[in-house]
Amino acid sequence: MVQQLHNARYQSDEAIIRYRFHPGRGEAVIVAGRDRHGDEVALIIRQPDGTLVQLPIWMTEDRAVAMMVTESPRLPLTNLRELRLPV
């Protein structure tokens, strides 16, 4: 979830990294902007050293916490069939 921060000088956003496999999990990050790649949205975040990197927005959503790793992959049959289609 992205939360807006306001002060007299500028407006920025803050987000918490929720994806359990990200090394920064649980950290609050400053969002400097957003970028879109097709249907995917990435947050541009400022790292402690001042550099900017992209973070997929889904890694900040509550559903990222619930993602599970299973012993065997689980894909719907329709998705597997789509893999056979020509590109």
N, C-alpha and C positions, 0 to 999 in steps of 0.2 A: 504494500500500500504506500502510495506516495503522498506526503503531506507538504502543503505549501508553508513556507516561512516568509514573513514580511518584516522589514524594518525600513527606516527612513532612506537608506542608501540604495537598496536593491531588493528584488524578489527572487527567491530561489526555492528549491524543493529539497526535502529530505526523505530518504527511503531507508528501510531496513532490509538487508539481504536475508531472505528466509530459506533459500535453497540449502538443504542440509549438507550437500557435497561441495559447496563453494567455500574456499578458505576464509572468506570474510563473513561467514554465517553469523547472524546476530548483530552485526555492526550497523550503525547508522552511517549513511553516506550522503554527501551533498550532490544533488542532481543539478548539473550545469545546463542540461538540455535533453532533447529527445531526437532520435533518428529513426526513420522508417526504412525497412528493407522488405518490399512487397507487403505482406500482411503482418509482418513481425515488427514490433516496436522495441527499440533498445534505448535505455537511459544512458546519457553521457554523464559519467560520475567523475568527481575530482578525488584523486587519491591523496594520501597524506603528503606525498612529495610534490604535489601540485600538478602532476600529469593527469590527462584526461583519458579515460577508457570507456568502452561501451559494455553495458550489462543488460542482457535480455530482461525486459520488464517483468516477465513471468517469474523471474527469480526473486522478486520483491512481493509477490502475491501470496495470500494465505494458502492457496492450493499447493505451492511449492513445498511447504512443510509436510504435506500429506503424501508426497511422492514416495513410493516404496520400491525397493529392489527385490526382485523375486529370483528364485533359483532357476526357473525356466521362463523364457519370455512369454508374455500374453498379448497377442495381437488379434483383433477381430478378423474373421475369415475374409470379410470384404476388403480389408486393408492388404491382406496377403494376395488376394486376386488382383488388386490394382497394380501390384508390383510386376505382374506379368504383361501389363499393357505396354504397347510401344510408346516411346517418348515423343 
